[in-house]
Amino acid sequence: MRLGLIADIHEQVEFLRAALDRFRQEQVDRVVVLGDVFETGERIGETCCLLAEAQAVGVWGNHDFGLCDNPSDKIRAKYPASVTEYMTTLRPRLELHGCYFAHVEPWLDPEDIADLWFFEGPPDSDERLKQIFDAVPNRLMFAGHYHRWLLAKPDGIADWQGEFPVRLHNGRYFVVVGGLLEGRYAIFDSETSELVPCEVEVCGERRC
């Protein structure tokens, strides 16, 4: 199955449209959101409509929590019904085709707001990597939150910043998908284990 992966949208509607157009061209089977759809609320309606039309599934991020996990009457009244209808479909964590998806590292609890907001830099210590790979049994784990590309194996972080496609075979991997708010997203083929990093094109050029 070909999955279109989007992390950290933060209501960047134009970039979202571009990514979804690319997914349609590439005939991805499923769009997966890796959290942080929300930013200020000014364009959350447009954002949710696009994701709903694409039948995107996914997980919530730290910016989304109040809209996703049993939103209050006050929150429901503040936004169109279409917003809470979509946002409440997002889950704390998700498994598809043996892969694990969450907004944060898998040893953190996405149902705990303090864990969702945890940020102490990339997991570049042996202790953090051990926490990640001991947390769940899945061979492949995907997250957002960092607004950057990251590829880690149990023995360390790879020298890779989304410059080229990679095949995630022969071992276990933890992958952070670059943030859509900076024009970055990815396509992952669960059969071949190929991860293709993508960037939104602006005026015919790739966004840097």
Buried (B, 14 or more C-beta within 10 A) or exposed (E): EBBBBBBBBBBBBEBBBBBBEBBEEEEBEBBBBBBBBBBEEEBBBBBBBBBBEBEBBBBBBBBBBBBBBEBEEEBBEBBEEBBBEBBBBBBBBBEBEEBBBBBBBBBBBBEEEEBBBBEEEBBEEEEBBEBBBEBBEBBBBBBBBBBBBBBBBBEEBBEBEBEEEBEBEEEBBBBBBBBBBBBBBBBBBBEEBBBBBBBBEEEEEEEE
